[in-house]
Amino acid sequence: MEGVSLYPLYLTLKVSSVATLFSVLAGFWVALLLAKRDFPGKHLLDAIFMQPLTIPPTVLGYYLLVVFGKTSPVGRFLEDTLGITLVFTWKGAVLAAMVASMPLFIRPARAAIEGVDRNLENAARLLGRSEWEVLTTITIPLARKGILAGVILSFARATGEFGATLMVAGNIPFKTQTLPIAIYDAVQAGNLYLANLLVGIITIFSVLTLYIVNRFTGGRY
Amino acid sequence: MALSFHLKKGFPGFHIDVSLDLGDEMTVLFGPSGAGKSTILNMIAGIVRPDEGFVRIDGRVVYSSEEGIDLPMRERRIGYLFQDLALFPHMTIFENIAYGLKGKEREEIEEKVKEMLVVMRLVGLEDRYPHEISGGQKQRVALARILVTEPTLLLLDEPFTALDYPVREKLRTDLLKIHRTYPVTMLIVTHDQEEAFVLGEKMALINEGRIEQFGTKEEVFYTPRTRQVAKLLGIMNVFDGVVHRVNQREVIVRHQDLGLVRILKRRGWRFREGERVSFAIRPEEVMILREDKPGKADNPVEGTIVDIVEKGLQNTLYFKTRGGASMLKIDMPLFAFRKLGIERSKKVTVSLKKECIWILEA
């Protein structure tokens, strides 16, 4: 019996938390844009942001490698100017998890923002409030359930991210080996005890997440 | 206090083109659903952008396509009472009323909100949420939230629709009181004739994006200018005839069925003998003569009551002339109906009072 390390669990929570933070920060503006504005190419933009839901994760990972890899201009800029290396580091896992989980935030957040009665926002404007104040005192508070549901769902998706993470960050124990990758690794190595343990943890977590989301929102998202 | 505007906006198959110049009376925009009334309010408020035109409130231009002015909603200082009231459901009544007072001292906000709670009879409700109060209270909260910001113009979109009858009466009193107390121009949109009559001092009749007639409510209600206006006001009693004779005090029109109809000549009327005209009389102005007191009455017409529609305190009767070619609608209070012993198929004589008949423009 080998010793069981909980490092993959810790790494997964760290990667997912950071990834969720970024996907909410970026995804919120996308959700707001899609909910409030009509512009040419809106459906295309929507389709692009929803891609991670349908595209194979390995393909997504490949795209990320092409765009953020050491040979690409973006990758070189990040490495030379900002000192951030993405490929084969935990930051790469964050990138993969963020991109994969963003649509799960955007969808419920957008629906919730769209669901806020425009009359309420116009009433606030007519009472002398600025766009920023309308957003923070009317739109966000009234869309909070959908936004929260999006946060939880995207976090759950980030914890389960496998394919793209493997492509971008690889499978380096104690460095980039997240829970799903550790499960894959354990099964490959015939370590069923470890596999069962990790699978158990992730299953309980996943069920709990959806339960909480449903409790919060009455099953709307 | 004043509001003047000229607004144009095109939609597929529909075009709005209206201008009005209002003083500080309560003005009603009255018209059928889909006439463009709410869109006009929304253009004044800045919610909908017009294609061209201008909006001037108290001499302040808030929109002008020519000068390139288009103030955002927050700078227009307009109080807008939405049809659904648009109370913020996540805020208490106090927070709702205080919402438009941002940037003022805390004590000043509290003082103003408290004063408004008293004026609008909302004391004790300040910590409740909108879903915890009644429809009439909600309406007063919405008004309080607007009035506390001291707008120069008040726009009201169908203010009565959501209310029961007894509450309507109170709201009407409130609005009249507000209008007396605060110097504010009021523009009220409605498709309800009663609401229009009760609230309006001036009335603009809107149809298909255009103003058909604008004047005091009495003018519009009792002297509709065109056949179209009469139709929109639900005046069914419109007849076509030929001017038979014109003298100093009367215009006498020959109608194939009603005979010679004497109409009181109004100022400015210039009709020539032989001219084809339409004339109208409101259903409530048609008088049924008592059998026992025939007396002398204007324009007596003999005929039969063919149908009775009971409407509570008032009944609507349909009267067919003896010739059978013309139908008159008659509205009459229940007590008169009973006193006259009216029933279906009863033969009666009605009188069309000459001062109640109006000649319409073609």
Interface residues (C-beta under 8 A of the other chain):
Chain A: D117 N119 L120 N122 A123 A124 R125 L126 L127 G128 R129 S130 E133 T137 I138 P141 L142
Chain B: A45 G46 I47 P72 M73 R74 E75 R76 R77 I78 G79 Y80 F82 D84 A86 F88 P89 H90 Y99 G100 K102 R145 I146 T149
